[in-house]
Amino acid sequence: MKADPVCGMSVGEESAHHTEYAGKMHYFCSENCLSKFLASPNRYLQEETDAKAKRGCGCGEKKVATPESETESHGCCGGNHS
């Protein structure tokens, strides 16, 4: 299941409402959500990125823990996460 980037509803890949944008397939629960996305895709993709950033740094780089500390650091962004 995929998340509709507009409303967040779970959608199967068999949905008739889908589009490819920036090299990635996006699936929608309805024609209405697809239309909203097509009108302003970066708005919805930015919201998705913002939501991921709230859960972690969102950089996608593997975290590395050092024996000297209990935190994990990301070399790409310099973020430290406990």
PDB file of N, CA, C and O in Angstrom:
ATOM      1  N   MET A   1       0.843  -1.188   0.000  1.00  0.00           N
ATOM      2  CA  MET A   1       0.000   0.000   0.000  1.00  0.00           C
ATOM      3  C   MET A   1       0.886   1.248   0.000  1.00  0.00           C
ATOM      4  O   MET A   1       1.961   1.277   0.599  1.00  0.00           O
ATOM      5  N   LYS A   2       0.404   2.250  -0.677  1.00  0.00           N
ATOM      6  CA  LYS A   2       1.087   3.541  -0.744  1.00  0.00           C
ATOM      7  C   LYS A   2       0.192   4.587  -0.097  1.00  0.00           C
ATOM      8  O   LYS A   2      -1.017   4.389   0.030  1.00  0.00           O
ATOM      9  N   ALA A   3       0.785   5.690   0.305  1.00  0.00           N
ATOM     10  CA  ALA A   3       0.020   6.789   0.891  1.00  0.00           C
ATOM     11  C   ALA A   3      -0.258   7.831  -0.190  1.00  0.00           C
ATOM     12  O   ALA A   3       0.655   8.270  -0.889  1.00  0.00           O
ATOM     13  N   ASP A   4      -1.506   8.214  -0.319  1.00  0.00           N
ATOM     14  CA  ASP A   4      -1.888   9.307  -1.210  1.00  0.00           C
ATOM     15  C   ASP A   4      -1.194  10.561  -0.696  1.00  0.00           C
ATOM     16  O   ASP A   4      -1.415  10.948   0.451  1.00  0.00           O
ATOM     17  N   PRO A   5      -0.350  11.219  -1.520  1.00  0.00           N
ATOM     18  CA  PRO A   5       0.385  12.383  -1.030  1.00  0.00           C
ATOM     19  C   PRO A   5      -0.493  13.594  -0.724  1.00  0.00           C
ATOM     20  O   PRO A   5      -0.041  14.530  -0.064  1.00  0.00           O
ATOM     21  N   VAL A   6      -1.732  13.588  -1.191  1.00  0.00           N
ATOM     22  CA  VAL A   6      -2.629  14.721  -0.949  1.00  0.00           C
ATOM     23  C   VAL A   6      -3.380  14.552   0.365  1.00  0.00           C
ATOM     24  O   VAL A   6      -3.380  15.458   1.198  1.00  0.00           O
ATOM     25  N   CYS A   7      -4.017  13.404   0.558  1.00  0.00           N
ATOM     26  CA  CYS A   7      -4.858  13.219   1.746  1.00  0.00           C
ATOM     27  C   CYS A   7      -4.292  12.226   2.760  1.00  0.00           C
ATOM     28  O   CYS A   7      -4.763  12.168   3.896  1.00  0.00           O
ATOM     29  N   GLY A   8      -3.285  11.445   2.358  1.00  0.00           N
ATOM     30  CA  GLY A   8      -2.674  10.490   3.269  1.00  0.00           C
ATOM     31  C   GLY A   8      -3.346   9.133   3.322  1.00  0.00           C
ATOM     32  O   GLY A   8      -2.870   8.241   4.025  1.00  0.00           O
ATOM     33  N   MET A   9      -4.450   8.951   2.590  1.00  0.00           N
ATOM     34  CA  MET A   9      -5.167   7.678   2.592  1.00  0.00           C
ATOM     35  C   MET A   9      -4.297   6.572   2.000  1.00  0.00           C
ATOM     36  O   MET A   9      -3.511   6.830   1.088  1.00  0.00           O
ATOM     37  N   SER A  10      -4.425   5.360   2.499  1.00  0.00           N
ATOM     38  CA  SER A  10      -3.713   4.213   1.940  1.00  0.00           C
ATOM     39  C   SER A  10      -4.354   3.827   0.614  1.00  0.00           C
ATOM     40  O   SER A  10      -5.573   3.686   0.511  1.00  0.00           O
ATOM     41  N   VAL A  11      -3.507   3.659  -0.399  1.00  0.00           N
ATOM     42  CA  VAL A  11      -3.977   3.358  -1.747  1.00  0.00           C
ATOM     43  C   VAL A  11      -3.134   2.227  -2.320  1.00  0.00           C
ATOM     44  O   VAL A  11      -1.911   2.219  -2.180  1.00  0.00           O
ATOM     45  N   GLY A  12      -3.797   1.275  -2.966  1.00  0.00           N
ATOM     46  CA  GLY A  12      -3.082   0.184  -3.615  1.00  0.00           C
ATOM     47  C   GLY A  12      -2.505   0.622  -4.950  1.00  0.00           C
ATOM     48  O   GLY A  12      -3.002   1.557  -5.578  1.00  0.00           O
ATOM     49  N   GLU A  13      -1.458  -0.059  -5.373  1.00  0.00           N
ATOM     50  CA  GLU A  13      -0.825   0.263  -6.647  1.00  0.00           C
ATOM     51  C   GLU A  13      -1.734  -0.025  -7.837  1.00  0.00           C
ATOM     52  O   GLU A  13      -1.433   0.387  -8.957  1.00  0.00           O
ATOM     53  N   GLU A  14      -2.827  -0.715  -7.611  1.00  0.00           N
ATOM     54  CA  GLU A  14      -3.768  -1.000  -8.695  1.00  0.00           C
ATOM     55  C   GLU A  14      -4.750   0.156  -8.921  1.00  0.00           C
ATOM     56  O   GLU A  14      -5.613   0.068  -9.794  1.00  0.00           O
ATOM     57  N   SER A  15      -4.626   1.228  -8.153  1.00  0.00           N
ATOM     58  CA  SER A  15      -5.513   2.382  -8.294  1.00  0.00           C
ATOM     59  C   SER A  15      -5.460   2.940  -9.716  1.00  0.00           C
ATOM     60  O   SER A  15      -4.388   3.043 -10.312  1.00  0.00           O
ATOM     61  N   ALA A  16      -6.610   3.293 -10.244  1.00  0.00           N
ATOM     62  CA  ALA A  16      -6.694   3.898 -11.577  1.00  0.00           C
ATOM     63  C   ALA A  16      -6.169   5.328 -11.563  1.00  0.00           C
ATOM     64  O   ALA A  16      -5.908   5.906 -12.618  1.00  0.00           O
ATOM     65  N   HIS A  17      -6.015   5.894 -10.383  1.00  0.00           N
ATOM     66  CA  HIS A  17      -5.576   7.284 -10.226  1.00  0.00           C
ATOM     67  C   HIS A  17      -4.105   7.307  -9.803  1.00  0.00           C
ATOM     68  O   HIS A  17      -3.785   7.141  -8.627  1.00  0.00           O
ATOM     69  N   HIS A  18      -3.231   7.514 -10.766  1.00  0.00           N
ATOM     70  CA  HIS A  18      -1.801   7.551 -10.478  1.00  0.00           C
ATOM     71  C   HIS A  18      -1.088   8.386 -11.536  1.00  0.00           C
ATOM     72  O   HIS A  18      -1.612   8.627 -12.624  1.00  0.00           O
ATOM     73  N   THR A  19       0.108   8.816 -11.191  1.00  0.00           N
ATOM     74  CA  THR A  19       0.926   9.570 -12.131  1.00  0.00           C
ATOM     75  C   THR A  19       2.390   9.402 -11.740  1.00  0.00           C
ATOM     76  O   THR A  19       2.714   9.114 -10.588  1.00  0.00           O
ATOM     77  N   GLU A  20       3.260   9.588 -12.720  1.00  0.00           N
ATOM     78  CA  GLU A  20       4.687   9.588 -12.443  1.00  0.00           C
ATOM     79  C   GLU A  20       5.152  11.033 -12.385  1.00  0.00           C
ATOM     80  O   GLU A  20       4.838  11.832 -13.267  1.00  0.00           O
ATOM     81  N   TYR A  21       5.893  11.358 -11.357  1.00  0.00           N
ATOM     82  CA  TYR A  21       6.428  12.704 -11.213  1.00  0.00           C
ATOM     83  C   TYR A  21       7.815  12.608 -10.615  1.00  0.00           C
ATOM     84  O   TYR A  21       8.009  11.923  -9.611  1.00  0.00           O
ATOM     85  N   ALA A  22       8.769  13.272 -11.206  1.00  0.00           N
ATOM     86  CA  ALA A  22      10.162  13.284 -10.747  1.00  0.00           C
ATOM     87  C   ALA A  22      10.714  11.866 -10.617  1.00  0.00           C
ATOM     88  O   ALA A  22      11.462  11.567  -9.686  1.00  0.00           O
ATOM     89  N   GLY A  23      10.342  11.001 -11.551  1.00  0.00           N
ATOM     90  CA  GLY A  23      10.864   9.642 -11.569  1.00  0.00           C
ATOM     91  C   GLY A  23      10.249   8.689 -10.568  1.00  0.00           C
ATOM     92  O   GLY A  23      10.762   7.586 -10.375  1.00  0.00           O
ATOM     93  N   LYS A  24       9.161   9.085  -9.925  1.00  0.00           N
ATOM     94  CA  LYS A  24       8.518   8.246  -8.916  1.00  0.00           C
ATOM     95  C   LYS A  24       7.019   8.180  -9.184  1.00  0.00           C
ATOM     96  O   LYS A  24       6.393   9.185  -9.523  1.00  0.00           O
ATOM     97  N   MET A  25       6.449   6.981  -9.028  1.00  0.00           N
ATOM     98  CA  MET A  25       5.006   6.823  -9.180  1.00  0.00           C
ATOM     99  C   MET A  25       4.304   7.261  -7.902  1.00  0.00           C
ATOM    100  O   MET A  25       4.742   6.946  -6.796  1.00  0.00           O
ATOM    101  N   HIS A  26       3.217   7.988  -8.073  1.00  0.00           N
ATOM    102  CA  HIS A  26       2.394   8.440  -6.954  1.00  0.00           C
ATOM    103  C   HIS A  26       0.978   7.946  -7.202  1.00  0.00           C
ATOM    104  O   HIS A  26       0.470   8.037  -8.320  1.00  0.00           O
ATOM    105  N   TYR A  27       0.342   7.426  -6.163  1.00  0.00           N
ATOM    106  CA  TYR A  27      -0.984   6.831  -6.260  1.00  0.00           C
ATOM    107  C   TYR A  27      -1.973   7.641  -5.438  1.00  0.00           C
ATOM    108  O   TYR A  27      -1.635   8.171  -4.380  1.00  0.00           O
ATOM    109  N   PHE A  28      -3.207   7.730  -5.941  1.00  0.00           N
ATOM    110  CA  PHE A  28      -4.225   8.587  -5.340  1.00  0.00           C
ATOM    111  C   PHE A  28      -5.516   7.818  -5.132  1.00  0.00           C
ATOM    112  O   PHE A  28      -5.813   6.860  -5.846  1.00  0.00           O
ATOM    113  N   CYS A  29      -6.283   8.259  -4.130  1.00  0.00           N
ATOM    114  CA  CYS A  29      -7.545   7.600  -3.806  1.00  0.00           C
ATOM    115  C   CYS A  29      -8.666   8.013  -4.750  1.00  0.00           C
ATOM    116  O   CYS A  29      -9.651   7.290  -4.901  1.00  0.00           O
ATOM    117  N   SER A  30      -8.517   9.175  -5.386  1.00  0.00           N
ATOM    118  CA  SER A  30      -9.598   9.678  -6.241  1.00  0.00           C
ATOM    119  C   SER A  30      -9.047  10.607  -7.318  1.00  0.00           C
ATOM    120  O   SER A  30      -7.897  11.041  -7.263  1.00  0.00           O
ATOM    121  N   GLU A  31      -9.889  10.894  -8.285  1.00  0.00           N
ATOM    122  CA  GLU A  31      -9.542  11.853  -9.340  1.00  0.00           C
ATOM    123  C   GLU A  31      -9.321  13.234  -8.733  1.00  0.00           C
ATOM    124  O   GLU A  31      -8.475  13.994  -9.207  1.00  0.00           O
ATOM    125  N   ASN A  32     -10.073  13.561  -7.694  1.00  0.00           N
ATOM    126  CA  ASN A  32      -9.943  14.850  -7.025  1.00  0.00           C
ATOM    127  C   ASN A  32      -8.530  15.034  -6.448  1.00  0.00           C
ATOM    128  O   ASN A  32      -7.911  16.078  -6.652  1.00  0.00           O
ATOM    129  N   CYS A  33      -8.023  14.031  -5.735  1.00  0.00           N
ATOM    130  CA  CYS A  33      -6.676  14.127  -5.167  1.00  0.00           C
ATOM    131  C   CYS A  33      -5.626  14.170  -6.277  1.00  0.00           C
ATOM    132  O   CYS A  33      -4.655  14.918  -6.170  1.00  0.00           O
ATOM    133  N   LEU A  34      -5.800  13.395  -7.323  1.00  0.00           N
ATOM    134  CA  LEU A  34      -4.871  13.423  -8.446  1.00  0.00           C
ATOM    135  C   LEU A  34      -4.835  14.810  -9.075  1.00  0.00           C
ATOM    136  O   LEU A  34      -3.758  15.325  -9.377  1.00  0.00           O
ATOM    137  N   SER A  35      -5.993  15.415  -9.271  1.00  0.00           N
ATOM    138  CA  SER A  35      -6.067  16.755  -9.862  1.00  0.00           C
ATOM    139  C   SER A  35      -5.364  17.796  -8.990  1.00  0.00           C
ATOM    140  O   SER A  35      -4.656  18.662  -9.502  1.00  0.00           O
ATOM    141  N   LYS A  36      -5.561  17.711  -7.684  1.00  0.00           N
ATOM    142  CA  LYS A  36      -4.885  18.638  -6.767  1.00  0.00           C
ATOM    143  C   LYS A  36      -3.376  18.480  -6.868  1.00  0.00           C
ATOM    144  O   LYS A  36      -2.644  19.469  -6.898  1.00  0.00           O
ATOM    145  N   PHE A  37      -2.913  17.238  -6.920  1.00  0.00           N
ATOM    146  CA  PHE A  37      -1.487  16.979  -7.023  1.00  0.00           C
ATOM    147  C   PHE A  37      -0.924  17.539  -8.324  1.00  0.00           C
ATOM    148  O   PHE A  37       0.110  18.206  -8.322  1.00  0.00           O
ATOM    149  N   LEU A  38      -1.603  17.266  -9.431  1.00  0.00           N
ATOM    150  CA  LEU A  38      -1.119  17.732 -10.730  1.00  0.00           C
ATOM    151  C   LEU A  38      -1.066  19.255 -10.816  1.00  0.00           C
ATOM    152  O   LEU A  38      -0.224  19.804 -11.527  1.00  0.00           O
ATOM    153  N   ALA A  39      -1.945  19.934 -10.108  1.00  0.00           N
ATOM    154  CA  ALA A  39      -1.963  21.394 -10.110  1.00  0.00           C
ATOM    155  C   ALA A  39      -0.778  21.980  -9.336  1.00  0.00           C
ATOM    156  O   ALA A  39      -0.320  23.081  -9.640  1.00  0.00           O
ATOM    157  N   SER A  40      -0.283  21.241  -8.335  1.00  0.00           N
ATOM    158  CA  SER A  40       0.805  21.757  -7.501  1.00  0.00           C
ATOM    159  C   SER A  40       1.577  20.611  -6.843  1.00  0.00           C
ATOM    160  O   SER A  40       1.538  20.467  -5.621  1.00  0.00           O
ATOM    161  N   PRO A  41       2.279  19.797  -7.637  1.00  0.00           N
ATOM    162  CA  PRO A  41       2.939  18.619  -7.057  1.00  0.00           C
ATOM    163  C   PRO A  41       3.976  18.948  -5.995  1.00  0.00           C
ATOM    164  O   PRO A  41       4.085  18.230  -5.002  1.00  0.00           O
ATOM    165  N   ASN A  42       4.731  20.006  -6.182  1.00  0.00           N
ATOM    166  CA  ASN A  42       5.773  20.328  -5.203  1.00  0.00           C
ATOM    167  C   ASN A  42       5.198  20.679  -3.837  1.00  0.00           C
ATOM    168  O   ASN A  42       5.844  20.456  -2.814  1.00  0.00           O
ATOM    169  N   ARG A  43       4.004  21.218  -3.818  1.00  0.00           N
ATOM    170  CA  ARG A  43       3.352  21.526  -2.538  1.00  0.00           C
ATOM    171  C   ARG A  43       3.166  20.241  -1.729  1.00  0.00           C
ATOM    172  O   ARG A  43       3.486  20.194  -0.541  1.00  0.00           O
ATOM    173  N   TYR A  44       2.652  19.213  -2.377  1.00  0.00           N
ATOM    174  CA  TYR A  44       2.366  17.967  -1.666  1.00  0.00           C
ATOM    175  C   TYR A  44       3.633  17.176  -1.387  1.00  0.00           C
ATOM    176  O   TYR A  44       3.716  16.495  -0.365  1.00  0.00           O
ATOM    177  N   LEU A  45       4.606  17.249  -2.258  1.00  0.00           N
ATOM    178  CA  LEU A  45       5.858  16.559  -2.009  1.00  0.00           C
ATOM    179  C   LEU A  45       6.631  17.248  -0.900  1.00  0.00           C
ATOM    180  O   LEU A  45       7.318  16.577  -0.130  1.00  0.00           O
ATOM    181  N   GLN A  46       6.541  18.573  -0.792  1.00  0.00           N
ATOM    182  CA  GLN A  46       7.187  19.309   0.292  1.00  0.00           C
ATOM    183  C   GLN A  46       6.552  18.935   1.628  1.00  0.00           C
ATOM    184  O   GLN A  46       7.257  18.774   2.624  1.00  0.00           O
ATOM    185  N   GLU A  47       5.223  18.795   1.656  1.00  0.00           N
ATOM    186  CA  GLU A  47       4.547  18.392   2.893  1.00  0.00           C
ATOM    187  C   GLU A  47       5.012  17.007   3.316  1.00  0.00           C
ATOM    188  O   GLU A  47       5.196  16.750   4.506  1.00  0.00           O
ATOM    189  N   GLU A  48       5.207  16.101   2.338  1.00  0.00           N
ATOM    190  CA  GLU A  48       5.680  14.749   2.627  1.00  0.00           C
ATOM    191  C   GLU A  48       7.093  14.806   3.193  1.00  0.00           C
ATOM    192  O   GLU A  48       7.397  14.101   4.156  1.00  0.00           O
ATOM    193  N   THR A  49       7.955  15.626   2.618  1.00  0.00           N
ATOM    194  CA  THR A  49       9.325  15.791   3.090  1.00  0.00           C
ATOM    195  C   THR A  49       9.340  16.394   4.492  1.00  0.00           C
ATOM    196  O   THR A  49      10.117  15.965   5.345  1.00  0.00           O
ATOM    197  N   ASP A  50       8.480  17.394   4.733  1.00  0.00           N
ATOM    198  CA  ASP A  50       8.401  18.013   6.054  1.00  0.00           C
ATOM    199  C   ASP A  50       7.992  16.995   7.103  1.00  0.00           C
ATOM    200  O   ASP A  50       8.539  16.990   8.206  1.00  0.00           O
ATOM    201  N   ALA A  51       7.035  16.129   6.774  1.00  0.00           N
ATOM    202  CA  ALA A  51       6.568  15.116   7.718  1.00  0.00           C
ATOM    203  C   ALA A  51       7.691  14.140   8.048  1.00  0.00           C
ATOM    204  O   ALA A  51       7.836  13.741   9.203  1.00  0.00           O
ATOM    205  N   LYS A  52       8.489  13.747   7.056  1.00  0.00           N
ATOM    206  CA  LYS A  52       9.611  12.848   7.297  1.00  0.00           C
ATOM    207  C   LYS A  52      10.665  13.530   8.156  1.00  0.00           C
ATOM    208  O   LYS A  52      11.266  12.891   9.020  1.00  0.00           O
ATOM    209  N   ALA A  53      10.891  14.800   7.932  1.00  0.00           N
ATOM    210  CA  ALA A  53      11.899  15.532   8.691  1.00  0.00           C
ATOM    211  C   ALA A  53      11.533  15.593  10.170  1.00  0.00           C
ATOM    212  O   ALA A  53      12.420  15.617  11.023  1.00  0.00           O
ATOM    213  N   LYS A  54      10.254  15.616  10.483  1.00  0.00           N
ATOM    214  CA  LYS A  54       9.822  15.653  11.883  1.00  0.00           C
ATOM    215  C   LYS A  54      10.127  14.334  12.594  1.00  0.00           C
ATOM    216  O   LYS A  54      10.254  14.301  13.818  1.00  0.00           O
ATOM    217  N   ARG A  55      10.246  13.231  11.815  1.00  0.00           N
ATOM    218  CA  ARG A  55      10.535  11.928  12.398  1.00  0.00           C
ATOM    219  C   ARG A  55      12.037  11.657  12.470  1.00  0.00           C
ATOM    220  O   ARG A  55      12.446  10.682  13.100  1.00  0.00           O
ATOM    221  N   GLY A  56      12.850  12.471  11.860  1.00  0.00           N
ATOM    222  CA  GLY A  56      14.301  12.275  11.822  1.00  0.00           C
ATOM    223  C   GLY A  56      14.871  13.303  10.877  1.00  0.00           C
ATOM    224  O   GLY A  56      14.171  14.232  10.476  1.00  0.00           O
ATOM    225  N   CYS A  57      16.097  13.158  10.524  1.00  0.00           N
ATOM    226  CA  CYS A  57      16.700  14.182   9.677  1.00  0.00           C
ATOM    227  C   CYS A  57      16.222  14.064   8.239  1.00  0.00           C
ATOM    228  O   CYS A  57      16.262  15.050   7.504  1.00  0.00           O
ATOM    229  N   GLY A  58      15.771  12.890   7.815  1.00  0.00           N
ATOM    230  CA  GLY A  58      15.221  12.740   6.479  1.00  0.00           C
ATOM    231  C   GLY A  58      16.253  12.661   5.377  1.00  0.00           C
ATOM    232  O   GLY A  58      15.897  12.661   4.199  1.00  0.00           O
ATOM    233  N   CYS A  59      17.526  12.593   5.734  1.00  0.00           N
ATOM    234  CA  CYS A  59      18.569  12.602   4.716  1.00  0.00           C
ATOM    235  C   CYS A  59      18.721  11.247   4.044  1.00  0.00           C
ATOM    236  O   CYS A  59      19.242  11.165   2.932  1.00  0.00           O
ATOM    237  N   GLY A  60      18.279  10.194   4.697  1.00  0.00           N
ATOM    238  CA  GLY A  60      18.383   8.868   4.121  1.00  0.00           C
ATOM    239  C   GLY A  60      19.736   8.202   4.328  1.00  0.00           C
ATOM    240  O   GLY A  60      19.904   7.027   4.002  1.00  0.00           O
ATOM    241  N   GLU A  61      20.698   8.936   4.865  1.00  0.00           N
ATOM    242  CA  GLU A  61      22.012   8.349   5.099  1.00  0.00           C
ATOM    243  C   GLU A  61      21.965   7.466   6.339  1.00  0.00           C
ATOM    244  O   GLU A  61      21.300   7.796   7.322  1.00  0.00           O
ATOM    245  N   LYS A  62      22.661   6.367   6.288  1.00  0.00           N
ATOM    246  CA  LYS A  62      22.702   5.446   7.423  1.00  0.00           C
ATOM    247  C   LYS A  62      23.331   6.120   8.633  1.00  0.00           C
ATOM    248  O   LYS A  62      24.340   6.816   8.520  1.00  0.00           O
ATOM    249  N   LYS A  63      22.729   5.908   9.774  1.00  0.00           N
ATOM    250  CA  LYS A  63      23.237   6.478  11.016  1.00  0.00           C
ATOM    251  C   LYS A  63      24.454   5.684  11.481  1.00  0.00           C
ATOM    252  O   LYS A  63      24.519   4.468  11.301  1.00  0.00           O
ATOM    253  N   VAL A  64      25.407   6.375  12.075  1.00  0.00           N
ATOM    254  CA  VAL A  64      26.622   5.740  12.579  1.00  0.00           C
ATOM    255  C   VAL A  64      26.772   6.087  14.053  1.00  0.00           C
ATOM    256  O   VAL A  64      26.830   7.261  14.417  1.00  0.00           O
ATOM    257  N   ALA A  65      26.833   5.080  14.887  1.00  0.00           N
ATOM    258  CA  ALA A  65      27.023   5.304  16.322  1.00  0.00           C
ATOM    259  C   ALA A  65      28.504   5.160  16.638  1.00  0.00           C
ATOM    260  O   ALA A  65      29.191   4.305  16.079  1.00  0.00           O
ATOM    261  N   THR A  66      28.982   5.999  17.533  1.00  0.00           N
ATOM    262  CA  THR A  66      30.373   5.903  17.961  1.00  0.00           C
ATOM    263  C   THR A  66      30.402   5.336  19.368  1.00  0.00           C
ATOM    264  O   THR A  66      29.476   5.566  20.146  1.00  0.00           O
ATOM    265  N   PRO A  67      31.446   4.602  19.708  1.00  0.00           N
ATOM    266  CA  PRO A  67      31.528   4.028  21.053  1.00  0.00           C
ATOM    267  C   PRO A  67      31.608   5.088  22.144  1.00  0.00           C
ATOM    268  O   PRO A  67      31.224   4.830  23.285  1.00  0.00           O
ATOM    269  N   GLU A  68      32.101   6.272  21.808  1.00  0.00           N
ATOM    270  CA  GLU A  68      32.274   7.326  22.804  1.00  0.00           C
ATOM    271  C   GLU A  68      30.963   8.003  23.193  1.00  0.00           C
ATOM    272  O   GLU A  68      30.896   8.673  24.224  1.00  0.00           O
ATOM    273  N   SER A  69      29.928   7.837  22.386  1.00  0.00           N
ATOM    274  CA  SER A  69      28.681   8.540  22.692  1.00  0.00           C
ATOM    275  C   SER A  69      27.479   7.636  22.487  1.00  0.00           C
ATOM    276  O   SER A  69      27.563   6.582  21.856  1.00  0.00           O
ATOM    277  N   GLU A  70      26.375   8.073  23.031  1.00  0.00           N
ATOM    278  CA  GLU A  70      25.136   7.333  22.862  1.00  0.00           C
ATOM    279  C   GLU A  70      24.318   7.902  21.716  1.00  0.00           C
ATOM    280  O   GLU A  70      23.208   7.436  21.456  1.00  0.00           O
ATOM    281  N   THR A  71      24.844   8.889  21.036  1.00  0.00           N
ATOM    282  CA  THR A  71      24.105   9.500  19.932  1.00  0.00           C
ATOM    283  C   THR A  71      24.564   8.919  18.607  1.00  0.00           C
ATOM    284  O   THR A  71      25.654   8.356  18.499  1.00  0.00           O
ATOM    285  N   GLU A  72      23.723   9.065  17.616  1.00  0.00           N
ATOM    286  CA  GLU A  72      24.057   8.650  16.264  1.00  0.00           C
ATOM    287  C   GLU A  72      24.176   9.902  15.420  1.00  0.00           C
ATOM    288  O   GLU A  72      23.356  10.814  15.536  1.00  0.00           O
ATOM    289  N   SER A  73      25.177   9.952  14.583  1.00  0.00           N
ATOM    290  CA  SER A  73      25.353  11.147  13.764  1.00  0.00           C
ATOM    291  C   SER A  73      25.211  10.825  12.291  1.00  0.00           C
ATOM    292  O   SER A  73      25.429   9.692  11.860  1.00  0.00           O
ATOM    293  N   HIS A  74      24.847  11.822  11.539  1.00  0.00           N
ATOM    294  CA  HIS A  74      24.726  11.723  10.079  1.00  0.00           C
ATOM    295  C   HIS A  74      25.810  12.590   9.483  1.00  0.00           C
ATOM    296  O   HIS A  74      25.858  13.792   9.745  1.00  0.00           O
ATOM    297  N   GLY A  75      26.681  11.999   8.684  1.00  0.00           N
ATOM    298  CA  GLY A  75      27.759  12.748   8.075  1.00  0.00           C
ATOM    299  C   GLY A  75      27.278  13.783   7.082  1.00  0.00           C
ATOM    300  O   GLY A  75      27.936  14.807   6.898  1.00  0.00           O
ATOM    301  N   CYS A  76      26.135  13.543   6.428  1.00  0.00           N
ATOM    302  CA  CYS A  76      25.672  14.442   5.369  1.00  0.00           C
ATOM    303  C   CYS A  76      25.126  15.750   5.918  1.00  0.00           C
ATOM    304  O   CYS A  76      25.298  16.799   5.297  1.00  0.00           O
ATOM    305  N   CYS A  77      24.473  15.705   7.067  1.00  0.00           N
ATOM    306  CA  CYS A  77      23.815  16.904   7.567  1.00  0.00           C
ATOM    307  C   CYS A  77      24.356  17.369   8.909  1.00  0.00           C
ATOM    308  O   CYS A  77      24.017  18.457   9.375  1.00  0.00           O
ATOM    309  N   GLY A  78      25.192  16.556   9.530  1.00  0.00           N
ATOM    310  CA  GLY A  78      25.746  16.927  10.826  1.00  0.00           C
ATOM    311  C   GLY A  78      24.780  16.779  11.967  1.00  0.00           C
ATOM    312  O   GLY A  78      25.095  17.147  13.099  1.00  0.00           O
ATOM    313  N   GLY A  79      23.597  16.243  11.691  1.00  0.00           N
ATOM    314  CA  GLY A  79      22.592  16.084  12.742  1.00  0.00           C
ATOM    315  C   GLY A  79      22.961  14.998  13.715  1.00  0.00           C
ATOM    316  O   GLY A  79      23.519  13.976  13.315  1.00  0.00           O
ATOM    317  N   ASN A  80      22.673  15.184  14.953  1.00  0.00           N
ATOM    318  CA  ASN A  80      22.884  14.164  15.978  1.00  0.00           C
ATOM    319  C   ASN A  80      21.531  13.725  16.498  1.00  0.00           C
ATOM    320  O   ASN A  80      20.660  14.544  16.792  1.00  0.00           O
ATOM    321  N   HIS A  81      21.374  12.429  16.604  1.00  0.00           N
ATOM    322  CA  HIS A  81      20.096  11.868  17.056  1.00  0.00           C
ATOM    323  C   HIS A  81      20.356  10.909  18.200  1.00  0.00           C
ATOM    324  O   HIS A  81      21.245  10.062  18.114  1.00  0.00           O
ATOM    325  N   SER A  82      19.597  11.034  19.256  1.00  0.00           N
ATOM    326  CA  SER A  82      19.755  10.152  20.411  1.00  0.00           C
ATOM    327  C   SER A  82      19.078   8.836  20.150  1.00  0.00           C
ATOM    328  O   SER A  82      19.098   7.952  21.006  1.00  0.00           O
TER     329      SER A  82
END
